[in-house]
């Protein structure tokens, strides 16, 4: 593992864990902001067969749990790609609910929320890079494409060999 991965992954995870543990312990502060987003997302998730609680405080706590688990997977390197993907999935609704700068009327609050929104966008970009990072090893998609190429090449060689054998067998019979 490169030094940048060794240092960057825990740094990304540390900030998320710090913020998530507060929501895990006391979701009542974030629940009012989460309620409008939850009211839209929960019915969609339930239609898709994903059982989510309807209570905003439970959703905030669940989201914080996903963030802690994803951050730990990222920081420890046990499942960094999966952890980063989970964090992206969790960070999108968190950013929309928590930093709705477009709904602010106070210029100072609007600027603060815009900065937090932009910070979360940058963090989401970093997590997307981590989610796609194979750490120098081929990913599943590459392995699948290579497997298909190899199978086609082997099938072509096998077909040519079979045609030669058939020709030889036909020549012996004649």
Secondary structure by P-SEA (a helix, b strand, c coil): cccccccaaaaaaaaaaaaaaaaaaccccccccaaaaaaacaaaaaaacbbbbccaaaaaaaaaaaaaaaaaaaaacccaaaaaaaaaaaaaaaaaacccccccccaaaaaaaaaaaaaaaaaaaaaaaaaacccccccaaaaaaaaaaaaaaaaaaaaaaaaaaaaaaaaaac
